[in-house]
Amino acid sequence: MKVNFLLKTFILGLSIVLFASCDKDFNEIGVSVVGDDHYGFEKFVDPSVVAYNRNLGVVQTNNLPINALGIYDNPVFGKTTSSFVTQVQLNSVNPTFYEPVLEDVADSVYLYIPYYYTANTDGSIKKLDSIYGGNSKFKLKLYESNKYLQSLDPNDNLQTNLKYYSDRSSDFNSSIASIQLNNNTLRADQNDEFYFKSNIIDIKKTDGTVVRRLAPGMFLELDKAFFLNKILNAPAGKLLNNNIFKEYFRGLYFKAESNGVDSGSMGMLNFAAGTITIAYKDYANATAAAAAVPSTKVRKTILLKLTGNTVNLHENTNNATNGDYQAAMATTSYPATGTDRLYLKGQQGSMAVIELFGGQTNANSALLNQIRNEKWLINEANLTFHIDSDAMGNTPEPNRIYLYDLNNNRPIADYNFDVTTSSTTSKYDKFSFGGIIQKDSDNRGTKYKVRLTHHLRNLVKNIDST
C-alpha cells in the first residue's frame, strides 16, 4: 500500500471545500474593519463531486526516471512482482587493450546502484527511503538480455518513439542470453536471499585494504569470466562507439522472483545512477606491451553506465485476503453519485477519477452557473481525501498523492503556479499545492489535501474552459 513515486496504493474518501467571498464589490483595504466580519468569507462544501475507480490495466513503462524492483505483497491489493531491463553504455568508448587480465581483488567486476536514504546531522545513515517491505528477502537474478530495446517504432516508419508496456515479461524471459551474472554461491544476500541493505559498502582487496567506500546501494559481485570475454576480449570494433556497443551488448535484465519463504520487498531506484566497474591489469602503453614484462602491468578500470532505453516489468497476482479491491476493479459502472471508497495502486494498478460539479464543467452545470452568475470570488479551494484507516490496517500510507487534469493529460494550474521548495527533500516541493499526508498523534495518516484554487477560478471565469 505504500511505494513513493510510481507505486502508491491506499484507500480513501473525499470532499471538496471552497472558501469564497459573496461580496461582489471590491473595497478599500482597511475601511470599516472594526466591528464586524467585513470580508464576508463563507465556507462552501460542494456536494456534487463524483469520484470512482478506474482499472489502469497494462501501462507504458519505458524510460521512466524511477523504476521498481522486487516484490510487494499486500493483503488488500495482492502481490506485485517488478523486474527491470536496461541498456548499458561505455563511459569511455574505444578503449585500448594490450593483454588485459582481471585484477586479483575480490570484486574485480561489480555492479553498484545507490539507494535513496536520509542521513543524520553527523552524516551517518539514518534510514533507507523508498524501500518497502523492510528486510524481507526475494530472489534477484541478473542476466544479459538479447532483446534490443529500440528507440523508434518500426511500424510507424521510425517517426515516433516506440512504446514498451508493463506486461512484456515473457518477451524478456525468452531473450536471456547468459548465465546468471550474480552467481557467487558464497553471497546469498546478493542473489537468492537479496534484500535492500542500509549499510555503507566497503570495497576491499583480498588483503583487507579498502579500495573504495560507497553509500548504501545495491552491490553485486558479477561473473568475472563473462566480462573478461564480453568486454576485455570483445571482437574488434564492438567498443568503437555506444551505438555499436548497444547492438553488441544489448542490455541487462534484473529479474525478481519469490524465494518461496519471505514475502519480499520492493525498492524504487534510479538505475541510471548505477554503474558496472571492471577492474583489471594491463600494460600502461604500447612500449610497455612490446617489452612484455608482466610485472609492469598497472591497474585500470572500465566503467559501464546503466543508461539508455529501459523497461519496467510488472506482474500482479490476485492473492489478496481482502477481495474488495478486486471487486472494485471488476466494476465497470458506478451510480451517478460515484463510489465512497477509492483505491489507488500505482504501476499496473488503479487510479481514481474525480469529476467536479457532477462531471459538468460547462453551461449544463447549475452549480457552476450559480457561482458565475453570483460572481463568487474564490479565495481558496481544496480537495480533501480521507484515509480509510480500518481498511489500511497496519500498512503504512504513501507520503503524497498527485492530482492532474485527466481530460487534457496535464498538471492542473495550481501545480504549475506553485514554486515553493522544501528545505529537507524535493519530495515535499510544491507544498502549497499539497497532496502531502497529514498524520495523527499516533503517526498514522488521516487525510490528504490538494489545492485547486486556480483550477476552479479558471472554470468559473472561462465558460468554454476545458
C-alpha positions as CSV (number, residue, x, y, z in Angstrom):
1,M,0.0,0.0,0.0
2,K,2.9,2.3,0.1
3,V,5.6,3.0,-2.5
4,N,6.5,6.5,-3.3
5,F,7.0,7.8,-6.7
6,L,5.4,5.3,-9.1
7,L,3.8,2.9,-6.7
8,K,1.0,4.3,-4.4
9,T,-1.7,2.1,-3.0
10,F,-4.3,3.0,-0.5
11,I,-8.0,3.6,0.2
12,L,-9.7,6.9,0.7
13,G,-12.8,9.0,0.5
14,L,-13.0,12.7,-0.4
15,S,-14.7,16.1,-0.2
16,I,-14.2,19.5,-1.8
17,V,-14.3,22.7,0.1
18,L,-14.4,26.2,-1.3
19,F,-13.7,29.4,0.7
20,A,-15.4,32.1,-1.2
21,S,-16.4,35.7,-0.7
22,C,-20.0,36.5,-1.6
23,D,-19.2,40.2,-1.7
24,K,-19.4,41.1,-5.4
25,D,-17.8,44.5,-5.0
26,F,-14.1,45.3,-4.3
27,N,-13.5,47.6,-1.3
28,E,-10.6,49.6,0.0
29,I,-8.4,47.6,2.4
30,G,-8.7,48.7,6.0
31,V,-12.0,50.5,5.7
32,S,-14.6,49.7,8.4
33,V,-12.6,46.7,9.6
34,V,-13.6,47.0,13.3
35,G,-16.9,45.8,14.5
36,D,-18.0,43.1,12.0
37,D,-16.8,40.5,9.5
38,H,-16.4,42.9,6.6
39,Y,-14.7,40.4,4.4
40,G,-17.7,38.1,4.3
41,F,-15.9,34.8,3.7
42,E,-18.1,31.8,3.7
43,K,-17.3,28.1,3.6
44,F,-19.0,26.0,0.9
45,V,-18.8,22.3,0.6
46,D,-19.6,21.0,-2.9
47,P,-22.0,18.0,-2.6
48,S,-21.8,17.3,-6.4
49,V,-18.3,15.9,-6.5
50,V,-18.3,12.5,-8.2
51,A,-15.5,10.0,-7.7
52,Y,-14.9,6.5,-8.9
53,N,-12.2,3.9,-9.6
54,R,-10.6,3.1,-12.9
55,N,-8.5,0.0,-13.6
56,L,-5.3,1.1,-15.3
57,G,-4.5,-2.3,-16.9
58,V,-1.1,-2.5,-18.6
59,V,0.8,0.8,-18.6
60,Q,3.6,2.2,-20.7
61,T,6.8,1.8,-18.6
62,N,9.8,2.6,-20.8
63,N,12.3,5.3,-20.0
64,L,10.9,6.2,-16.6
65,P,13.2,8.2,-14.3
66,I,12.4,5.9,-11.3
67,N,11.7,2.2,-11.5
68,A,10.5,-0.5,-9.2
69,L,12.4,-3.7,-8.4
70,G,11.3,-6.5,-6.1
71,I,8.1,-8.0,-4.7
72,Y,5.4,-6.2,-2.7
73,D,2.7,-8.4,-1.2
74,N,-0.3,-6.6,0.2
75,P,-3.4,-8.1,1.9
76,V,-5.7,-5.7,0.1
77,F,-4.2,-5.2,-3.3
78,G,-2.4,-8.6,-3.8
79,K,1.2,-9.2,-4.9
80,T,3.2,-7.2,-7.4
81,T,6.5,-8.5,-8.8
82,S,8.6,-5.9,-10.6
83,S,11.6,-6.6,-12.8
84,F,13.7,-4.2,-14.9
85,V,15.6,-4.1,-18.2
86,T,18.1,-1.5,-19.2
87,Q,20.6,-0.9,-21.9
88,V,24.3,-0.4,-21.0
89,Q,26.8,2.1,-22.3
90,L,30.5,2.6,-22.2
91,N,31.6,5.6,-20.1
92,S,34.7,5.9,-22.4
93,V,34.4,4.4,-25.8
94,N,37.0,2.7,-27.9
95,P,39.4,1.7,-25.1
96,T,42.8,0.2,-25.9
97,F,43.7,-3.2,-24.6
98,Y,47.1,-4.9,-24.8
99,E,47.0,-8.1,-22.6
100,P,44.3,-7.5,-20.0
101,V,43.8,-9.7,-17.0
102,L,41.3,-9.3,-14.2
103,E,42.9,-7.8,-11.2
104,D,43.4,-10.0,-8.2
105,V,40.9,-8.4,-5.9
106,A,37.7,-10.0,-4.5
107,D,35.5,-7.7,-6.5
108,S,37.1,-7.4,-10.0
109,V,33.6,-6.8,-11.6
110,Y,30.8,-5.3,-9.5
111,L,27.6,-3.5,-10.1
112,Y,26.5,-0.6,-7.8
113,I,23.2,1.3,-7.8
114,P,22.8,3.8,-4.9
115,Y,19.6,3.8,-2.8
116,Y,17.7,6.9,-1.6
117,Y,18.3,7.5,2.1
118,T,18.1,10.1,4.8
119,A,21.1,11.0,6.9
120,N,21.6,12.1,10.5
121,T,23.1,15.5,11.2
122,D,26.6,13.9,11.6
123,G,26.3,12.4,8.1
124,S,25.7,8.9,9.2
125,I,22.9,6.8,7.6
126,K,19.5,7.2,9.3
127,K,17.3,5.0,7.2
128,L,16.6,4.0,3.6
129,D,14.0,5.8,1.6
130,S,11.6,4.4,-1.0
131,I,12.2,0.8,0.1
132,Y,9.1,-1.1,1.1
133,G,8.8,-4.4,2.9
134,G,11.8,-3.9,5.2
135,N,14.4,-6.6,5.1
136,S,12.1,-9.3,3.7
137,K,14.0,-11.2,1.0
138,F,13.5,-12.3,-2.6
139,K,15.5,-13.8,-5.4
140,L,17.3,-11.4,-7.6
141,K,18.8,-12.7,-10.9
142,L,20.8,-10.7,-13.3
143,Y,21.2,-11.7,-16.9
144,E,22.4,-10.4,-20.2
145,S,19.4,-9.6,-22.4
146,N,19.5,-10.4,-26.1
147,K,16.4,-8.3,-26.8
148,Y,17.4,-5.0,-28.4
149,L,15.5,-2.0,-27.0
150,Q,14.6,0.1,-30.0
151,S,14.0,3.9,-29.7
152,L,11.8,4.4,-32.7
153,D,8.7,2.5,-33.8
154,P,9.4,0.4,-37.0
155,N,5.6,0.1,-37.5
156,D,5.4,3.9,-37.9
157,N,8.4,4.3,-40.3
158,L,10.6,5.3,-37.4
159,Q,8.6,8.5,-37.0
160,T,7.5,8.1,-33.4
161,N,9.1,6.7,-30.2
162,L,8.5,3.0,-29.6
163,K,6.4,2.2,-26.5
164,Y,7.1,-0.7,-24.2
165,Y,4.5,-1.9,-21.7
166,S,4.5,-3.4,-18.3
167,D,3.2,-6.9,-19.3
168,R,6.1,-8.0,-21.5
169,S,7.9,-10.2,-19.0
170,S,7.6,-13.2,-21.3
171,D,9.5,-11.5,-24.1
172,F,12.5,-10.8,-21.9
173,N,12.4,-14.2,-20.3
174,S,12.8,-15.8,-23.7
175,S,15.6,-13.4,-24.6
176,I,18.0,-14.3,-21.7
177,A,21.5,-14.6,-23.3
178,S,23.8,-15.5,-20.5
179,I,24.3,-17.4,-17.3
180,Q,23.2,-15.7,-14.1
181,L,25.8,-13.0,-13.6
182,N,25.4,-12.5,-9.9
183,N,26.2,-16.1,-9.2
184,N,28.6,-16.0,-6.2
185,T,27.4,-19.0,-4.1
186,L,29.0,-17.6,-1.0
187,R,26.9,-14.4,-1.2
188,A,23.3,-15.4,-1.0
189,D,22.5,-11.9,0.1
190,Q,23.3,-10.8,-3.5
191,N,21.1,-13.3,-5.2
192,D,18.8,-16.0,-3.7
193,E,18.3,-14.0,-0.4
194,F,18.6,-10.5,-1.7
195,Y,17.3,-7.6,0.4
196,F,17.9,-3.8,0.4
197,K,20.7,-3.2,2.9
198,S,21.3,0.1,4.6
199,N,25.0,-0.3,5.4
200,I,28.0,1.6,4.0
201,I,29.7,-0.6,1.4
202,D,33.5,-1.1,1.6
203,I,35.2,-2.5,-1.5
204,K,38.3,-4.3,-0.3
205,K,41.3,-6.2,-1.8
206,T,42.0,-9.7,-0.7
207,D,44.3,-8.4,2.0
208,G,41.5,-6.4,3.5
209,T,42.6,-3.0,2.2
210,V,39.7,-0.7,1.5
211,V,39.8,0.4,-2.2
212,R,36.6,2.4,-2.2
213,R,33.7,3.3,0.2
214,L,30.2,3.6,-1.2
215,A,26.9,4.9,0.2
216,P,24.1,2.3,0.8
217,G,23.1,0.7,-2.5
218,M,22.7,-2.5,-4.5
219,F,26.1,-4.1,-4.7
220,L,26.5,-7.3,-6.7
221,E,29.7,-9.1,-7.5
222,L,29.4,-10.3,-11.1
223,D,30.8,-13.2,-13.0
224,K,34.4,-12.3,-14.0
225,A,34.8,-14.7,-16.9
226,F,31.7,-13.3,-18.6
227,F,33.0,-9.7,-18.5
228,L,36.5,-10.8,-19.4
229,N,35.2,-12.3,-22.6
230,K,32.4,-9.8,-23.3
231,I,34.3,-6.6,-22.7
232,L,38.1,-7.0,-22.3
233,N,38.3,-9.6,-25.1
234,A,35.5,-8.1,-27.3
235,P,35.8,-8.6,-31.1
236,A,37.4,-5.7,-32.9
237,G,35.2,-2.7,-33.4
238,K,32.5,-3.7,-30.9
239,L,33.6,-1.0,-28.4
240,L,34.1,1.7,-31.0
241,N,31.1,3.8,-30.0
242,N,28.0,3.3,-28.0
243,N,25.7,2.7,-30.9
244,I,27.7,-0.3,-32.0
245,F,28.2,-1.3,-28.3
246,K,24.4,-1.3,-27.6
247,E,23.8,-3.6,-30.5
248,Y,26.7,-5.9,-29.3
249,F,25.8,-5.9,-25.6
250,R,22.0,-5.4,-25.7
251,G,21.3,-4.9,-22.0
252,L,20.8,-6.3,-18.6
253,Y,17.7,-8.0,-17.2
254,F,17.1,-7.6,-13.4
255,K,14.6,-10.4,-12.7
256,A,12.8,-10.6,-9.3
257,E,11.4,-13.9,-8.1
258,S,9.8,-15.1,-4.9
259,N,12.1,-17.3,-2.7
260,G,9.1,-19.2,-1.5
261,V,9.6,-18.3,2.1
262,D,9.6,-14.5,2.6
263,S,7.0,-12.0,1.4
264,G,9.7,-9.9,-0.3
265,S,10.4,-6.2,-0.5
266,M,10.4,-3.6,-3.2
267,G,12.6,-0.6,-3.9
268,M,12.1,2.5,-6.1
269,L,15.5,3.0,-7.7
270,N,17.3,5.4,-10.1
271,F,19.0,2.8,-12.2
272,A,20.6,5.5,-14.4
273,A,22.8,6.3,-11.4
274,G,24.1,2.7,-11.5
275,T,27.4,1.5,-12.8
276,I,29.4,-1.6,-13.5
277,T,33.1,-1.4,-12.7
278,I,35.6,-3.8,-14.2
279,A,39.0,-3.6,-12.5
280,Y,41.8,-5.2,-14.5
281,K,45.6,-5.1,-15.1
282,D,47.2,-4.3,-18.4
283,Y,50.3,-2.7,-19.8
284,A,50.3,1.1,-19.5
285,N,51.2,1.7,-23.2
286,A,52.4,0.2,-26.4
287,T,56.0,0.5,-25.3
288,A,55.4,-1.5,-22.1
289,A,53.4,-4.0,-24.1
290,A,56.2,-4.5,-26.5
291,A,58.6,-5.2,-23.7
292,A,56.2,-7.9,-22.5
293,V,57.1,-7.9,-18.8
294,P,54.0,-9.0,-16.8
295,S,55.2,-7.4,-13.6
296,T,55.0,-3.9,-15.2
297,K,51.2,-4.2,-15.7
298,V,49.2,-1.4,-14.0
299,R,45.7,-1.3,-12.5
300,K,43.0,0.1,-14.9
301,T,39.2,0.2,-14.8
302,I,36.4,0.3,-17.3
303,L,33.1,1.8,-16.3
304,L,29.8,0.8,-17.8
305,K,26.8,3.0,-17.2
306,L,23.2,1.7,-16.8
307,T,21.8,4.3,-19.2
308,G,19.9,4.1,-22.5
309,N,16.4,2.7,-23.1
310,T,14.7,0.9,-20.2
311,V,11.6,-1.0,-19.4
312,N,9.9,-1.7,-16.0
313,L,8.0,-5.1,-16.0
314,H,5.1,-5.8,-13.5
315,E,3.2,-9.0,-12.8
316,N,0.2,-8.8,-10.5
317,T,-1.0,-11.9,-8.5
318,N,-4.5,-11.9,-7.1
319,N,-3.7,-13.4,-3.7
320,A,-5.3,-10.7,-1.5
321,T,-7.1,-11.8,1.6
322,N,-9.5,-8.9,1.2
323,G,-11.5,-9.2,-2.1
324,D,-12.8,-5.6,-2.0
325,Y,-10.1,-4.2,-4.4
326,Q,-10.6,-7.0,-6.9
327,A,-14.4,-6.4,-6.8
328,A,-13.9,-2.7,-7.3
329,M,-11.7,-3.3,-10.3
330,A,-14.2,-5.6,-11.8
331,T,-16.9,-2.9,-11.6
332,T,-17.3,-1.1,-14.9
333,S,-20.2,1.2,-14.0
334,Y,-21.0,3.3,-10.9
335,P,-24.1,5.2,-9.8
336,A,-24.4,8.9,-10.6
337,T,-23.1,9.7,-7.2
338,G,-19.9,7.7,-7.7
339,T,-18.4,5.5,-5.0
340,D,-17.5,6.3,-1.4
341,R,-14.2,4.2,-1.5
342,L,-11.3,4.9,-3.8
343,Y,-8.4,2.5,-4.4
344,L,-5.1,3.9,-5.7
345,K,-2.5,1.4,-6.8
346,G,0.5,2.5,-8.9
347,Q,2.2,0.7,-11.7
348,Q,-0.1,-1.8,-13.3
349,G,-2.9,-0.9,-10.9
350,S,-5.7,1.6,-10.5
351,M,-6.4,5.3,-10.3
352,A,-9.3,7.5,-9.0
353,V,-11.2,9.8,-11.3
354,I,-12.8,12.9,-9.7
355,E,-15.4,14.9,-11.5
356,L,-16.2,18.3,-10.2
357,F,-19.7,19.8,-10.4
358,G,-21.1,16.3,-11.1
359,G,-18.9,16.0,-14.1
360,Q,-20.5,19.0,-15.8
361,T,-18.0,21.9,-16.3
362,N,-20.0,23.8,-18.8
363,A,-23.3,25.6,-19.2
364,N,-25.2,22.5,-18.1
365,S,-23.9,22.7,-14.5
366,A,-26.5,24.5,-12.3
367,L,-24.0,25.0,-9.5
368,L,-21.2,26.3,-11.8
369,N,-23.6,28.7,-13.4
370,Q,-24.8,29.9,-10.0
371,I,-21.2,30.6,-9.0
372,R,-20.6,32.5,-12.2
373,N,-23.9,34.5,-12.0
374,E,-23.4,35.5,-8.4
375,K,-19.7,36.4,-9.2
376,W,-18.2,34.5,-6.3
377,L,-14.6,35.4,-5.6
378,I,-12.9,32.2,-4.7
379,N,-10.3,32.7,-2.1
380,E,-9.2,29.1,-1.7
381,A,-10.4,25.7,-2.9
382,N,-9.2,22.3,-1.7
383,L,-10.0,18.7,-2.5
384,T,-9.6,16.5,0.6
385,F,-9.1,12.8,0.7
386,H,-9.8,10.9,3.9
387,I,-7.9,7.7,4.5
388,D,-9.8,4.6,5.5
389,S,-7.7,3.6,8.5
390,D,-9.6,0.4,9.2
391,A,-9.1,-0.9,5.7
392,M,-5.4,0.1,5.7
393,G,-4.7,-1.8,8.9
394,N,-1.1,-1.7,9.8
395,T,0.1,-0.9,6.3
396,P,1.9,2.5,6.1
397,E,0.4,5.1,3.8
398,P,2.3,6.9,1.0
399,N,3.7,10.3,1.8
400,R,2.0,12.0,-1.1
401,I,-0.7,11.7,-3.8
402,Y,-0.9,13.7,-7.0
403,L,-3.8,15.3,-8.9
404,Y,-3.8,16.2,-12.6
405,D,-6.1,17.2,-15.4
406,L,-7.2,13.9,-16.8
407,N,-9.2,15.3,-19.8
408,N,-6.2,17.2,-21.1
409,N,-3.4,15.0,-19.7
410,R,-1.5,17.8,-18.0
411,P,-0.9,19.2,-14.5
412,I,-3.6,21.4,-13.1
413,A,-2.9,25.2,-12.9
414,D,-2.2,25.1,-9.1
415,Y,0.7,22.7,-9.7
416,N,2.3,25.0,-12.3
417,F,1.7,28.2,-10.2
418,D,3.3,26.7,-7.1
419,V,7.1,27.4,-6.9
420,T,7.6,26.5,-3.2
421,T,10.5,24.3,-2.3
422,S,11.2,22.2,0.7
423,S,14.4,22.6,2.8
424,T,14.6,18.9,3.6
425,T,13.8,16.9,0.4
426,S,12.4,17.6,-3.1
427,K,9.6,15.1,-2.3
428,Y,7.9,18.0,-0.5
429,D,8.4,20.7,-3.1
430,K,5.2,22.4,-4.2
431,F,3.8,22.0,-0.7
432,S,1.3,24.8,-1.3
433,F,-0.2,22.6,-4.0
434,G,-0.2,19.9,-1.3
435,G,-1.1,16.2,-1.5
436,I,1.2,15.6,1.4
437,I,-0.1,13.2,4.1
438,Q,-1.4,14.6,7.4
439,K,-1.0,12.4,10.4
440,D,-2.5,12.0,13.9
441,S,-0.7,11.7,17.2
442,D,-0.1,8.0,16.6
443,N,1.8,8.8,13.4
444,R,-0.9,7.3,11.2
445,G,-2.2,9.0,8.1
446,T,-5.6,10.7,8.3
447,K,-6.0,12.6,5.1
448,Y,-4.5,14.4,2.1
449,K,-5.5,17.9,1.0
450,V,-4.8,19.2,-2.6
451,R,-5.2,22.8,-3.5
452,L,-7.1,23.6,-6.7
453,T,-7.9,27.3,-6.3
454,H,-6.6,28.4,-9.7
455,H,-8.2,25.4,-11.4
456,L,-11.6,26.4,-10.0
457,R,-11.1,30.1,-10.8
458,N,-10.4,29.1,-14.4
459,L,-13.6,27.1,-14.7
460,V,-15.6,30.0,-13.2
461,K,-14.1,32.7,-15.4
462,N,-13.9,30.8,-18.6
463,I,-17.2,29.4,-19.8
464,D,-15.6,27.4,-22.6
465,S,-12.6,26.3,-20.5
466,T,-11.6,22.7,-20.8
